[in-house]
Amino acid sequence: MINILLPLVIIFILQLLFYSWWWIVLVPLVLGFLEKDSALKASAGTGLGVFLLWFGMAVYQWKNGGEIIVARVSEVMGVGSGLVLALATGLIGFLVALVAGYAGFSLRKVLIKEYQIS
């Protein structure tokens, strides 16, 4: 549970302070690097945290004044529903964070193995 909530809270705060999307890459990369147990915890936890954050924010913005833009973007993309668009937004965040978390975990394994051989 902490593997999901920690990236969610950290990325939420950083996106409020510094409005940029690439926090979903840096934070899971660092958290994946710090994870010692398994690649599944490193990647899936950060991925689910980012999915919940981006899906929740997409739904929040859709329901609080973003109906017009969500309807237009949904129509252009051919998905037909704002909920499907919010799910797609969350899925993109999930996949990016999943890969970043796994990359951080793999980087730790490579660096630790490299230092143990020397």
Residue pairs with C-beta under 8 A, 6 or more apart in sequence:
3 31
3 35
3 41
3 42
3 44
3 45
3 46
3 49
4 45
4 48
4 49
4 52
5 49
6 31
6 45
6 49
7 27
7 28
7 31
7 45
7 46
7 49
7 50
7 53
7 97
8 49
8 50
8 52
8 53
10 27
11 23
11 24
11 27
11 49
11 50
11 53
12 53
14 23
14 27
15 21
15 23
24 50
24 54
24 93
24 96
24 97
24 100
25 96
25 97
25 100
26 100
27 46
28 43
28 46
28 47
28 50
28 97
28 98
28 100
28 101
28 104
29 100
29 101
29 103
29 104
29 107
30 104
31 42
31 45
31 46
31 101
31 104
32 42
32 43
32 46
32 100
32 101
32 102
32 103
32 104
32 105
32 107
32 108
33 104
33 105
33 107
33 108
34 104
34 108
35 41
35 42
35 101
35 104
35 105
35 108
36 108
39 102
39 105
39 106
42 101
42 102
42 104
42 105
43 97
43 98
43 99
43 101
43 102
43 105
44 98
44 101
45 101
46 97
46 98
46 100
46 101
47 94
47 95
47 97
47 98
47 101
48 94
49 97
50 90
50 93
50 94
50 96
50 97
51 90
51 91
51 93
51 94
51 97
52 90
53 93
54 89
54 90
54 92
54 93
54 94
55 86
55 87
55 89
55 90
55 93
58 85
58 86
58 89
58 90
59 83
59 86
61 70
62 70
62 82
62 85
62 86
67 82
70 82
70 85
70 86
71 82
73 85
74 80
74 81
74 82
74 84
74 85
77 85
77 88
79 85
79 88
